[in-house]
C-alpha cells in the first residue's frame, strides 16, 4: 500500500486572522511603525475610584444640600 503524504499545514496569521496569505512571522502589520491601539478601558489599573460623598438633605430628600442648608418653605 502506498502511504499518503499529509498536506502541508496552511499558513495563518494571528494578527490579521486570515488563512493562506502569510504566516504571523511574515505579517506586514507586525513590523509597522504605527502606534499601538488604545485600550477601550479608561482606567486600565482596574482600581476602584470612590467619588467624594454628596450632600443630602434628610428633610426634603434631595441631593445638593444638607438639613441645615434646607429652605424650610419648600419642604412638604
Protein Blocks (a to p, Z undefined) as FASTA:
>chain_A
ZZddddddddddfklopghkbcfklpmklmpcbdcdddfblblnopacddddddddfklo
pahiafklpcfklpZZ
